[in-house]
Amino acid sequence: MKLKLTLLSIAAILSLNTFAGNEDRIGAAGATQLLINPWARSSGWGNAGGAHIRGLGAMQLNIAGLALADKTEIEFTNTTWMSGTDININSIGLAQRVGESSVLGLSIMSTNYGDIPITTTELPEGGLGTFSPSSFLLNAAYAKEFSSSITGGINIKVMSEGISNARATGVAFDAGVRYVTGERDHVKIGLALKNVGPPMRYRGDGFSIETINPFTEISTTTEQRTANFELPSLINISAAYDFLIDSNRLTLAGTFTSNSFQRDQFRVGAEYQLDLKKLIITLRAGLAYEKGIFSETETLSALSGPTAGVSLDLPLGKNNPSTLGVDYSFRTAPVLGAIHSVGIRLNLASGEDD
């Protein structure tokens, strides 16, 4: 297994030139909802925890962490996306252990963009009613513990986006591995390849134009061709280190994201977990850095800048490791407004909590 991990790491590093951030390609990709992390628990520290994350939240950062889910994990999160845009994202997910070392995951993310006035060249001010764009993302994942130190997984994505008379659908996949070492498993390394799939294209009646010949009064419908667009593929290389203090934990994490259609990013984050026996409090903070993020005129991504988050986990019994949790995360988006995520999570464990 260590040989497989080494070969996969070498292949990913060699492919960095292919996926390296290229400013000339910024804005050329579609399906950018694939870049959104809908989970409050993992987004609170800047998506830096790809090597540390475990359970359902790993489906967005590094699917290999799904293999460390307990018996059953259910989560629902609502995200107010860039406060001034009236966009809301609802996500629900399930992680279920199906054997000693295997876990299945399923999640759905639905985005509501609100109502937008219909305009035409004749009526540029509207007055014809409204339309509601939508996007939908389905994740179906499988992850496995290959040994006490190596986990891996794969995630199949089906996405759909569009309006009433035009829509695009596509398929993509993620793959990831995670390696843990140290006397107390306190050193973690992760590698994830995300959003790899064939190009998508919009189709529908919205690309048909009906014209009438003024001489013959014969109606003709012309179908407009649409161009393909690529998916926002990327590679995450992550590391994390745990400082264990009695029953409490401080984790420092970092991730390098090599993007194919935007600037590369460096993510750093910290997570502190305080175990009060009757209540577990987890505080998070992070920063997603890329060139020009502190300048409104130079920044090219809204998904960068400082983040923060908190989780409250309540044990469901004195000797029961199962918990009921509430998560919150805050992400900055200087131009379009802050991003707020609130989630509720039920974790049903089958054994001692680690």
Helices and strands as residue ranges (DSSP letters): H 2-14, H 16-19, G 23-25, G 32-35, H 40-43, H 58-61, G 63-68, E 72-81, G 83-85, E 87-97, E 102-112, E 116-117, E 130-131, E 134-145, E 150-163, E 166-181, E 187-196, G 205-207, E 208-212, E 219-223, E 234-245, E 248-259, E 265-275, E 280-289, E 305-317, E 320-331, E 339-348
